[in-house]
Structures are given as C-alpha cells and as structure tokens.
Amino acid sequence: MKNKLELGLLIIIAGIFLFSIMTLFNKPNNENLNSLARISESTVTVKIEPEKFADNNFYFKINLDTHSADLSKLNLRELIILEYEGKIVKPADTPKLQGHHNSGDLVFNLDKKPEKFTIKIKDIPDLPLRIFEWGK
C-alpha cells in the first residue's frame, strides 16, 4: 500500500513539473494573432487585440479605460493608423468614445492580412504616441 501511495505522489509531482516546464517555454505563435493583445498603461489604459481578418477587413477589439480623463472628445478615426509594408491605413470604423470605460471594434480595410504590422495612436491623454506592434 505504501509503495502505491509513493508511486501516485511521484506521478503527480512529475505531472506538475512537466506542466510547469511546458508553460514556461510556451511562447505565443505570431501566426495566431488572437493571442497577441497589446496594452499601453498610463492615465488612459489602451488594449488592442486582433480578432479576425475577413472580406479584406482586419478586425480588432479596442478597450480604453480611465478614471481621470474625458474620452468623449476624442475621434479615434483621426488618431489611429495601421502601418504595414510601407502603407499607412486609417480605420474604416472605430467605437464612439463616451465616459471613462469604452470598448468596441476597430476595423481596417486592407488588401491582405499582414504578417507584420503596427498600430499607432496619437494624442490619447498624457502620452503623445502609443505604438502597438505585431509580428516583429
């Protein structure tokens, strides 16, 4: 009975060790854009997460949260660009900002799904430029 208990404990410890090692070395795949959210924290926290590419539209989920800034005066269509392969694209659709906590879809019309790209946001309170990069 004692040997079975020791064997069981040894198997559990080995499983925990293997799981820990796999988690430590598991890095996100750049091909899977859904797992690559980017966050910029300051007076306003901005989170951008790629969602899908369909019908020449690249969809992102964008969240903006603050407890001290007025976001309602910001027009994201004028403040955001996506850069890829030397091209600069303004969003086709953005959420309308109200209050302190905002989220919605950020959509860019593109001719193809880029492997490497950058989203830049200017003039969000207290940071003149925020840069979010994928695939670099």
C-alpha angles and dihedrals in degrees: 000000000000092000092052091051092049091047091050092050091047091052091049092049091047090050092051090048093050092047090050092050093048092049092048094053099036105110123184117264111239089218090063100070093175091075094052108084114164124209132196114190127198134104083326118036113213122193122184123185126180111233111174147327114228135154092358091306123118110206125203133177111229126192126187119186131177141150097200112034132077106234097175093088093057120099106201092195088067097040103046133070134171117214126198135152091356093307126121118207129184117213120269091208136016135170118264108243122231132163124341105309120053136166136164147120123312110197131189125188106224134171091228142357107273122224093207124028144151131215116204125193120189132198101012104152116291097359118074093201135017119191124199117185133190131186097015 
